Amino acid sequence: MRTLSVKSITSIALLIVTLVSCHSPAYISGHIEGSITKDVKLYLIEPDLLNEVAASYFGRVIDSAVVYPDGSFEFRNLPTSKNPMLLELVIQTSGKTPNYKQTDDPTSSNYMPLLWQLGEPLYVTAKLESFQKSLSIQQPSEVNKALLDLRDINQNAYQTHLAGKEWQLEDGKELLEKEQAVLQYRNELITFADSTKYLMPALVALRWVSPVNDYERVPEFLVEQCTKWKQQPEHPWVEQLCKQSELSNLPVLVGNTFPNLELPTINKDTLLVNNQLGNKLTIIDLWASWCAPCRIENREILVPLWDDYHDQGLQIIAYSLESDASAWKTAVERDGADRWIQASELQGDDAPFLKKIRIQTIPANFILDDKGVVIAKNIHGKALVDLVKSYMQN
């Protein structure tokens, strides 16, 4: 019987390892920098639905990996689908739920969306305390490079418009300032989604615009994204996007004709919107007596606009979200808002008018041309003054 030498055994072992590795599926591995304890784990989350992307506590855990004391990790139980898949790499400490994703502040987010393609290994490095912000991929694919670019845009936009800001929300002006800051932040993500040629980064941008799935202030964005990607109907997320962007689910859009609805007025009359349009411009203003920013807008913006431009063709039709007629009338008189049309069905949050135009948040407004077509929406303060002044002078 022939005995193999140690050298021969070693050579055979290396050959076996080489053969096995050549036929093993590619995996995700990498290194985490920071104070690693035995409680640090990474999870791969697969969102089943579009609305599960970037949504905390949603998505299926398909694999987990321990982060070793030296910071290394690797996943082996990966999907074998030949189609590219969006996965979310999530890091957790202290026994937190695997699919908990920190979505409030991107500078401390604990997850990162990645495109997984069978046969293309991913080597990832990141810092424990700033996982998403610091994450990098060795030689990323074009799609993963786009996702990293989106991550950088998201981080920078958050720092520019929202980080460290504190608003006194009881103050009507500061409430509108916060809304404007949020919109500016969102617009940078929207610009990316509109310009990218890759579906998955666009859909991640869409979800980062609103992880809670609230697109009331930017419904046109949903419609534009459906139009852009519906040529790829084989992906179920595109179908879900287009379902969400159906006009029956969205507020009246810029470019639409505002519906000719019947409204009960403060004088116990009834009017049709189309019969009250201004010769040049109409503001449909949605407000309430209990809404602090609405009251400020009445006194400081709408009254001067009315006084300056009503005789030149400006009309204002105000709808108030009220249930108390006395409080409504008192607010109208105190604000000087009795100059223009005031309407309400006095049904509070259950107001039929708001349901018909699919609005839930006030203050809100629609700016209509002389034909009743919406030319702008939700413009407040100086921006509204500038818009009206420019339009009326042309």
N, C-alpha and C positions, 0 to 999 in steps of 0.2 A: 504494500500500500504506500503510495507516494504522499509525502507530507509537504504542504505548501509553505513556502517561506513567508515571513512577516511582510516582506516587500511585495510578494505576489498578492497576499490577502488585501493589503492596502490598495494596490492598483485595481483589484476587482471591485473593492468597495467604492472607490472613486468613480469607476465606470458605471456602477449601478446608480449612484447618486446623480451622475450626469444624465443617464438615460431617463431616470424618473423625473428630473427637473425639466427635461426637454418635453416631456409629455404631460406635465402638471399644468393646471390652469394658471394664468397670470394672477397675481394677488396684489392687494393694497398693503403697503408697509410704510414705515417711516420712523420719525423720531420726534418726541415731545420734550421741549426744554422747560425746566421749572422744578419745583419741589415735588417729586413724584413719591407718592405713598402707595401702599397696597390697595387703596380704594379707588385709584384712578383707572377708568376703563373707557374704551372707545366703542361706539356702536355704529353700525351701518343701518340706516333707516331707509325703507323704500316707500315713498308716497304712492298710494294707489290712485288717488284723485288729484286733480289740479289744486283744489282748495286745501289739500293736506300739505302742500309744499310750503315750507316756512311757517307752518302752524304748529304751535306747541301741543304736545300730547297726541299728535296724529302721525300716521305712518307705521309700517310694520318693521319690527326689528328682524333683520335677516342674518346678522352675524355680530359677534362681539369680540373684542381683543383686549387683553390685559396690557397696560402700559408698565413695562418692567422698570425696576429702579434706575437703570441706565437710560430710560426714556424711549427705548425701542418698542415697537409693536408690529404686528402683522395680522392680516385677515386671510383666511384660506377658504372659508365656506361662502364663496361668491356666486352670484347668479350665472347660469350657463347659457342664458339667452344670447342669440347672435345679434339682437337689436341693441343699440346703445340705450342706456338707462340712466335716468337722473337718480342719484342716491344722495343722502345727506349723511355726512360724517359728523358724529356728535360725540363730544367728550363730557364725561360725568365724573363727579367726585362725591364722596360721602353717601353712597347708596341712593342717589337721586334716580327718579324714573328714567329709563333709557331714552324715551322719546320726548323728554322735556327739552324744549328749545327756547333759549332766552332770546326773545324777539323785540324787546322794548328799546334796547340800546345796542346798536351794532358794534360799538367799541368794546363791548364785553360779551358779545354773542358766542355761544359755545358750540356752534355748528357751522358747517359749510357745505353747500350743494356742489356735487361733482358729477361729471359724466363718466359712467363706467362703460367700457367697451371691452368685450371678451378678447383676450389676447394682448391687451395693452396694459402692462403693469403700471401702477401709480406709486410713486415714492413721495410721501408728504412729510413736511416738517412744520412745526408750529410751536408757539409758546402756550403753556398751560393757562395762564391768566388772561391772555388776549388771543384766544384760539382762532376765531375767524379773521380778525384783523391782521394777525401775523402769519397766517397759513401760506405756504408756498408749495408748488408742485414741481418736481424735477422734470424738465423737458415736457411741459404740458402740451396736450393736443390743442388745436385751434379753438375748439369749443371750451375746453377747460381754461385756456388763456382768456377767452371772452368772459367766462364766469369770474375769473380773478380780476379782470378789468372792471366788471360790474361791482364786485366787492369794494374795489378802491373808490369808485364813484359814490357808492353808498356811504362808505366811511367818511369821505371828504364832504359830501352833502350834509350829512348829519352834523359834522363838526362845524360847518359854516352856518347852518340855519337853526339847529336845535340844541346842540350840546351846551350845557351850562346855563340855559335860559330858564328863568323863572317868571311866570306870568301870574298876576293877580286876577284870577278868572272871574271874581266878583265885579271887577272893573270891565265895563263893556268894551272900552277901547283895547285893553290888553287881550281880551278874548279874541277880538278880530285880528290883533297882531299875531297871536299864536296861530290862528287859522291860516293867515298869510304865510307865516314861516313854514308851516307844515306843507302848504301847497308848493312853495319854492323848493323844498326838499324833494317832494314827489316829482316835480317837473324834471329834475335832473335824471331820475330813474326812468321817467316816461321818455325823455329824449334818447336815452340809451336803447330802450325797447324799440322805439320807432326806427332807429338807425341800424341795429345789429342784423346780420344776415343769418343768425343762428337761432333756432326755435327755442331750445331749452334756456339759454341765457335770457331771452325775451320774456319767457314765462316766469322765470325767477324774479326778474325785475317787476313784472306785473304783481306778483305776490308780495314783494317787498314794499311796493306802493301801499298795500294794505293787507297785512297778515290776518286782520280780522274780517276781511272780505267786505269792506265798506268802500264802495266806489261812487257814492252819491255825488260827490263834488267833482269827480273826473269820469263820468260815464262815457264821454266821447273816446277816451283812451281805450276802453274795452271794445268799442265798435271798430276802432282803427286797427286794433290787434287782431280781431277776428277777420277783418277784411284782408289783412296782410298774410295771415297764416292758413286761411281756409283752403288754400291749394294743397295743404298737407292733411287731408281729412282722415288719413289712415291712423293718425295718432289720436287716441281717445281724448287727450287733454285739449286738443284743438276743438273737438266737438263740444266739450264741456265749456270752453271759453265762449264759443259762439252761442251756446244756449243761454249763458249768463248775460250775453250782450244783446239779446233780443230786445227790441224797443219796448215791448210790453213790461219788461223788468226794470226799465231805466227812467230817470226823469226826462222831461222834454229836453232835447238836445239843441245845441247851437246849430242853426241851419234849418231846424224844424219850424213849422208854423204853430204858434201857440194855440191850443184848443179854444174854441169859441164857447166858453162855459158860462152858465147863468149864475149870477151871484146876488145874494140878498145884501142890501146896503144898510148902513147905520141909520138911514132915514126911513127904513122899512119899505124901501123900494126894491125892485129887481132889475138887474141889467145884464146884457150880454157883452162879453169882453170886446168883440169885434165892433160893436156900436160905440165904443168909448175910446178907440185908439186915437193917439195924438196925430196931428198932421205930419210930424217928422219923427217923433220918438215917444215910446211909452215905457215906463218902468213898472213892472209888476213886482210889488214889494211884499214880501212875506214876513210878518212880524208878530209881536204879542206885547201886551201891556206889561207882562212880567219879565220880558227879555231886555236886560240892561243894554247890550249893544244896539238893539233895535231902537230903543228910546233915544240913545245918543245920535244914531243915524237920522232919526226923524228931525231932531232939533238942529243938528249941526250941518247936515248934508242935504236932506230932502227939502226942508223949508227954503234955504237959500236957492237951491236949484229951481224950485217952483217959482219963486219970486222973480228970478232972473230970466227963465226960459219958457214959462207956461204960455205967454203971449206969442212966442215964436214957434209954438207947435209941440211943446213937451206936455205929456200927460203922465199922471201917476195913478195907478190903481193899486190900492193896498188891501191885502187880505190878512186879517188878524186871527191868530190861533187862540180863540177865546172860548170860555164857557160862562163868564160873568159879564153881562151886558153893561153893568154900572162901571166896573173897573175899566172896561174897554173905552167907554165914552169919556170917562175922566182922563184917561191917558191921551186920547185923541185931542181933547181940548187943551190940556196942559202943554202938549208938544207942538201945538199949532198945526197939527196934521189934519185938521178939519178943512184945510184948503183944497184937498184932493179927495177922490173917491175912496171911501172906507167900506169894506165888506167883511162879513163873517157869518158863518152858519151857526156860531155859538155852540159848537160840539167839541171843543177842546182838541185833544189829540186824535179824536175820531173824525176830524173834519173831512167831509167828502171831497172838497176842492183839492186838498193836499194829496188825497189818495189818487185822484184823477190825473194829477201831474206828477205823482210818484215822488213826493218830497217828504222827508221826515225831519230835516234839520233846519232850524232858523237861527239867525237871520239868513234869508236867501232872496235873490231877485233874478228876474229875467228882463233883459233889455230888448225891446222889439222895435223894428222899423215901422214905417207907416202902413205896411201890408200885414203886420203881425208876425213877421219872421223873427226868430230869436237871433240876435247878432252878438250877444254876450250874456254871461251869467255870473252871478255871485261876485259882482264888482262892488267894492265898498270904499268909503272914505274918499281920499284925494283921487284915487284911481277912477272912481265913479264920476267925480266932478270933472276930471280931465276928459273922460270919454264923452260925457254929455256936451261939454263945451266945444270939443273938437267936432263932434257930429253936427251940432246945431249951427256951427259957423261955416260948414261946408255946403 
